Amino acid sequence: MTRISFIFCVMVASFSLQAQECNSQMTPTTPTSAFTINADGTVTDNRTGLVWDRCTWGQTGADCSGGAATTHNWQGALAQAEAANSANYKGHSDWRLANIKELTSIVERSCYDPAVNLTLFSNTPSSLLWSSSPDADYANYAWSLDVNYGDVHSSARNNEHWQVRLVRGGQ
């Protein structure tokens, strides 16, 4: 193998997608049985009453394999909920960004890469999701969820690389 071929192989391997890893010894925190998968492309958390879009904003299809998840700054993320409501997205006009507590309620603690139940939230990218929660200690920051590991972070609101998952109900 030539040096260039070796470097190419290493580069391709580093960009390949890793499969979700789950610890079968842990009790799931978001078991499929605690949710109802709805025909309109949403999923209802029977514990909280929240109704989640199954896809990250920009993804389409029953299994969210179409389209591509889009990225936004915090204001842009909030605007996506407004756009969804104006378009009566999935037959509803009360979409919003979840607050950070709500967003962490869909984290599957027994898994990572991504830390969600993929039966409920198919093809979820291992990325960061904006919440509607501003960081009270830093005026230009808001809370986000690292979907890869389920961790919460305070992120600069002007960061344009975070994604959106919409929710209805609750608060």
Secondary structure in CASP SS format (residue, H / E / C, confidence):
PFRMAT SS
TARGET T0000
AUTHOR 0000-0000-0000
METHOD secondary structure of the structure
MODEL  1
M C 1.00
T C 1.00
R H 1.00
I H 1.00
S H 1.00
F H 1.00
I H 1.00
F H 1.00
C H 1.00
V H 1.00
M H 1.00
V H 1.00
A H 1.00
S H 1.00
F H 1.00
S C 1.00
L C 1.00
Q C 1.00
A C 1.00
Q C 1.00
E E 1.00
C E 1.00
N C 1.00
S C 1.00
Q C 1.00
M C 1.00
T C 1.00
P C 1.00
T C 1.00
T C 1.00
P C 1.00
T H 1.00
S H 1.00
A H 1.00
F E 1.00
T E 1.00
I E 1.00
N C 1.00
A C 1.00
D C 1.00
G C 1.00
T E 1.00
V E 1.00
T E 1.00
D E 1.00
N C 1.00
R C 1.00
T C 1.00
G C 1.00
L C 1.00
V E 1.00
W E 1.00
D E 1.00
R C 1.00
C C 1.00
T C 1.00
W C 1.00
G C 1.00
Q E 1.00
T E 1.00
G C 1.00
A C 1.00
D C 1.00
C C 1.00
S C 1.00
G E 1.00
G E 1.00
A C 1.00
A C 1.00
T C 1.00
T C 1.00
H E 1.00
N C 1.00
W H 1.00
Q H 1.00
G H 1.00
A H 1.00
L H 1.00
A H 1.00
Q H 1.00
A H 1.00
E H 1.00
A H 1.00
A H 1.00
N H 1.00
S H 1.00
A C 1.00
N C 1.00
Y H 1.00
K H 1.00
G H 1.00
H C 1.00
S C 1.00
D C 1.00
W C 1.00
R E 1.00
L E 1.00
A C 1.00
N C 1.00
I H 1.00
K H 1.00
E H 1.00
L H 1.00
T H 1.00
S C 1.00
I C 1.00
V C 1.00
E C 1.00
R C 1.00
S C 1.00
C E 1.00
Y E 1.00
D C 1.00
P C 1.00
A C 1.00
V C 1.00
N C 1.00
L C 1.00
T C 1.00
L C 1.00
F C 1.00
S C 1.00
N C 1.00
T C 1.00
P C 1.00
S C 1.00
S C 1.00
L E 1.00
L E 1.00
W E 1.00
S E 1.00
S E 1.00
S E 1.00
P E 1.00
D C 1.00
A C 1.00
D C 1.00
Y C 1.00
A C 1.00
N C 1.00
Y E 1.00
A E 1.00
W E 1.00
S E 1.00
L E 1.00
D E 1.00
V C 1.00
N C 1.00
Y C 1.00
G C 1.00
D E 1.00
V E 1.00
H E 1.00
S E 1.00
S E 1.00
A E 1.00
R C 1.00
N C 1.00
N C 1.00
E C 1.00
H C 1.00
W E 1.00
Q E 1.00
V C 1.00
R C 1.00
L E 1.00
V E 1.00
R E 1.00
G C 1.00
G C 1.00
Q C 1.00
END
